[in-house]
Amino acid sequence: MTLTIEKGASSHSAYDLRDPHSQIEERHTLALLVENEPGTLARVIGLFSGRGYNIDSLTVAEVDHTGHRSRITLVTRGTPAVIEQIKAQLGRIVPVHEVHDLTVEGPAVERELGLFKVAGKGDRRVEALRIAEIFRAKVVDSTLESFVFEITGSPEKIDAFAELVRPLGLLEMARTGVAALPRGV
């Protein structure tokens, strides 16, 4: 007898040990493959706003120019039951071809890009450069009174960098949102 594991099952175990009735909110990264046509993103966003769900992060880009398909990566929070409801409702939207919950399907790589404008003179300027070096942030613009740093990494790394440069004179920041792919083949 061969063991068949349903697509989307965790690669860590043949059993899904999460309690579907838990009231604890979890963070989930969802990846959607959709038709790249007017109104598709509005329909996806409308599903979230219409039901009172929140989106923590959202990235969209065309990934198949000839097939006119885009990938939407979004991060949301909810109880296991709410997450299952979100996935089922997304799957019913006509221009949505695939819905993947990267959080439960196995290990995934998540990255985000951040741009940080930090003011500083003297010791604060030197400290900002030191922190940037530790985080492997690049200086992409410099004036006598400020720097713009570019940093890529996990959302947690971007958050940590922001917290360290905030007291040094963080003026502005821009973040792309999470881009994610499953690991392995």
Secondary structure, 3 states (H helix, E strand, C coil): CCCCCCCCCCCCCCCCCCCCCCCCCEEEEEEEEEECCCCHHHHHHHHHHHHCCCEEEEEEEEEECCCCEEEEEEEEEECHHHHHHHHHHHHCCCCEEEEEECCCCCCEEEEEEEEEEEECCCHHHHHHHHHHHHCCCEEEEECCCEEEEEEEECHHHHHHHHHHHHHHHEEEEEECCCEEEECCC
